[in-house]
C-alpha cells in the first residue's frame, strides 16, 4: 500500500472515531400498562439546545434505537396513538459520547382504557408503504387513497372572555350537549383519528370518512372558482382548494355557529385553512389554521399525520338525529 493510501485510511479511521466520540445513542422499549410491546410507536428526540429533531419507530417487540445523536440533553416524546395511548413526554435525557442511555417507556392507557377492539385506529396500525409520493397527470401529488388519521397535536387556543366562559362550562359538565350527541356534524376540520378516503380529480377532491357523524363527506373545489359568498351558513362550510407547489391549500368559510371545535365555541366568522402535503408514499402531513376574531384572540393550529392503510375501506356509518340517550351521559 502506498504512503498516500496509508494516510488516507488513517485519516478516514480517525474521522470515524472522532465522530463516534462526539455522539451517543438512546435505546429502549415501548410498552403498555400490562407490559406488552407497543409496535410502530413514533419515538422522537429533540435536542434541548439546538431544537434538532431525531425520530424512529418501535419494532414489533417494542424496541427502538436512536443512534448517532450529538452529545447533549434531549426531550423524548411519542405523539398520541389513536384513542389507546395519550402523548408521552420525558425531558432531560442526557446523551454522552460513545455511550447508550436506556429509556424504558411505559405508555398509560388513553380514553378507551385499553379495552380490546375499542380503538380501530390502533388495531389497524401497519407500517405505511415507503417510496416516493405518486403524482397525477397534471404533476400534483396524488392524495388518493384510504388513510388513517393519528391523534392530532393542538395548540392551546387563546379565547375571548365569553368563549372562555362557555368552554369552562363545557369542561365542567363533561361536554354534555355536543352536536355529535344528537348526530349532528362535529368533524369540521377533519382531524379525528378516523379512516378517511380521498378521491382526487383535477376539478374536485372529495374526502369521505368513517366513524364521525353526518354528513361524513366534504367537497373541495379545485377548478379555479372563488367562494360563492352564499349568505346561508352551513355545518361544514364551503371549501375551495388550490395548489401552492406540492401543498394542497383548502380554504373554508361559510360555517354556521352551531358546531364545536373540540370544546370551543365559534362564530360565523370562522375561517379554516387546511394544508395537505404528501412527503412520501405512506404519509400525509396536515396542518390546520383556525381563525375566528369573534372567538379567539389570535389564530391557532392543529397538526396531524395520516398513514396510508392499503386494503382498508370506509364503511357505512349511520347516526340518526334526535338520538335520546347521549345527552344524558355525563362524563367525569
N, C-alpha and C positions, 0 to 999 in steps of 0.2 A: 504494500500500500504506500502511495506517495506521501510525502510530508504534508502537502496541501490537503489530501484526503483525510489524513490523521487529524489535522487541525479542525477540519470541518466537522468530523464526528465528535471531537472533543467539545467544540462549542455548541453543537446540537444537543449533546447529552447534558451539558451544563445549563443550557437554556431550559431544557425539560425539567431538570432537577430544581432550577430556580423557580419555575412556575409552580411545581408541586409544593415548594417550600412556602409559597405565599397563598396557597389555597387549602381549603379543608372540605369536609363532607358532612351533610346532615342525613342520617338514615333512621329508619324506624318502621313502625307498623301502625295501621289504622284499624281500629276495632270498634264494635258496637258495645252497648252496656252489658251484653251477655258474653263478651269476649270473642265473638265471631268476627272473621275478617270482613272488612268493607272494601271491595274492589272498585277500581275506576274512580276513586275519590281524587279530586284535583287538589294537590298539595302545593302551596305557594309559599315562597320565602322572599321577603322584602328586606333588602339591606337598609338598616335604620339610618345610615349616614348618607348613602347615595340615592336611595329610592329605587335602585335596580331590582327588577323582579325576576325570580327564577321559579320554574314550575315543573312538575311531573305528575304522573298519576299512579295510584297504588295498584299493585299487581293483584292477581287472583287470591293470593294469601294475605293481602293487606299490606305487604311490604312496599317501601318506597325508598329511593335514594336520590338525593340532590348533591351531585359531585361537582368538584372544581369551583367551589364558592370562594370568592375573595375573603380573606380574613376580615372579621367584623362581627357585628351584632345583627340578628335577623328577627323579624316577626313572622311567625308561621300562621297561615290561615288556610282554611278549607271552606269554600262557599257552601251555602245550604244545598242539600241534596233532597230534592222533592219535598214531601211532607214528612220524611222519615228522620232527617238529621238537620238541625239548625246550623248556622255558621259557627265555625270553630276558630279560635284565635289563641295563640300563645306568643307572648312578647319576650324579648330579651334573650334569645338563644345565641350563645357565643360560639363562634366558629374560630378555631385555632389552626395554625399552619400544620399541614400534614397529619391532622387528626380527624376522626369521625365522632361526631356527637350524636348520641342516640336519643330520639324523641318518640316516646310512645304516646300515640294519640288515641284517646278514648272518647268517641262521639256520644253525646247524650241523645235520647230519643227526642224527636220533634213532635209536631202536633198530633200524629197518629199513634203516639206512644208505643211504636213498634208492632202494631197489630199486623200479623201476616196477611199479605194480599191487599192491604188497605191503601197502598201507595203505588199505583201503577207506574209513576214516574221513577221509582226506584227499582221495582221488579223488572222493568223492561230495559234497564240500562245496559247498553252494549257498547263496545268500542266503535266509535264512528269511523267510517272509511277514511283512509289517507289519500293524499294526492291533491292535485290542483282542482280548483272550482271549475265546473263546466261553464261554458258561455253559450248564449243564444246566437242566432244567425246575425243579429244586429250588433253583436260584440259585447253586450252587457252580461254580467254574471247571471247565471241561471239559478234562481232561488227555488225552482220547482222541487217538490219532494214532500215527504212526511217527516216532521220534526218534533222533537221532544224538548219542551222548554224547561230549563233548570230554574230553580228558585231565584228570584231577582234580587239584586242589590239596590236598595233605595236610599237616596239622600233623605235627610230629615228636613221636612218642609217647614218654612217659616210662615206662620199663619197670622192673618189679621185677627183682632180680638174676637169678633163674632164667630169666626170659623174655629178658633181655638176652643171657645166655649162649647160649641156643638161637638167637636172632636172629643173633648174630655168627657162629655156626657155619654157619647157612644162607647168610649173605653170603659166607663164606669158600669154601664149596663150590659157589657159583653157583646156589643154590636147588634143588639136586637133592632129589627127594623130595616136590615139591609134589603135593597131591592131584590137581590137574589133569593131571599126567603120567600118571596111571592112570585118567583120565576120570572122576574124582570131582569133586564140586562145589567151585568156587573163588570164585564170584562172589556172596558172601553179602550184600554191601552195594550191589550194582548200580551200581558207579562205574567200570566199564571203558569205554573209548571204543568201544562197540559200538552196534549198531542195536537199539532197544527198541520194542516195540509196547505201548501202554497201552489196555486195554479197560475202560471205566468204566460201572458201573451203580450205582444207589442202594445196593445191599446188598453189592456186592463189586467190587473193582478187581483185574484181572489184568494182570501185566506179563510179556511174552514177550521173549526176546532171542536174537540170533544170534551165534555165534562163541565162546560160552563152553562149558563142559561141562555135563553133565546136572545138574538137571532142566530148565534153561532156561525156567522159569516160576516165578512166585510168586503166591499169592492173598492179597489184603489185605481182610479182612472189615470192612465199614463199616456193619453192621446193628445196631450197639449192643452186641454181645456183648463179654465180657471174655476175658482169657486163660484157657484151659481149665485150666492148671496141670498138664497132662499130664506125667507123670514120665519119659516116653520122649523123650529129646532127639533132634533131627533136624539134618540138614545146614543147612537153610535157616531153621529155627525157625518160630515161629508169629507171624504179623503181624496186628495189629489196628489199624485206621485210624480217625481221627476228624478232623473239620474244626475248625480254630481260625481263624475268619474265612475268608480266602481261602487259607489254608495247609493242605494235607493233611499230617497228622502220622501217621507209621507207626511203631508201637511193636512191636519184635520181640524175643522172648525164646524160651527153649527150644532153644538151639543145643547140638549136641554139641561136643566139644573137638577134633575131627579136622581141621577146616578151618583155613586160614591167612588172615590179614588182611595182604595183601602178603607180607612175610617174617615177620610177627609170629605167635607162637602165641597161644592164648587158652584160657580155661577155660569150663566150662559156666555160669559166672556172667555170661557175655557178654550185654550189653544194648545193642541198637542202636536209635536213634531217627532216622528219616529225615523230613525236611521238604521238601515239594514246593510250589513256587509257580510259577504261570504269569503273569508280569507283562505279557505281550503275546501276540499270536497265534503268534509264531515261536519262543518260548523257554520252557523250564522251568528254574528255578533250584533246585538241590538242595543240601541241607546234611545231612550225616550225623554224628551224635554217637555215639561209641563209648565204652562204659563197661564195664570188667571189673576189679573190685578185686582179683581173683586174678592179674592180669597187668600192669595199668597203675597207676601211682601216682595218676593223675587222668584224667578224661575227655578225649578229644581229637576233632578234627573233620576231615572231608573235605568239600570243596566242589566242585561240578561244575555245568556248564551243559549242557543238552540242546538241540539245534537241531531244529526240525521239518523233516522231509525228505519233502514230499509226493511221491507216486509211488514211493517206496521200499517194500520189503517185507521181512519177516523170513522167511528161507528155512530149509529143513531143515538141521540141523547134527547129524551123527552122530559119536559118540565111544564106542567100545566099551571097557568096563572090562577090565583086565588087559592093556592095551597094553604091549609089552615093551621098545620102543626108548627111549622118552623118559627113563626113569630113568638111562640110561647116557650121556645127552647132557649133558656138563658145560659150564657157562658159564665165561668167563674174567673 
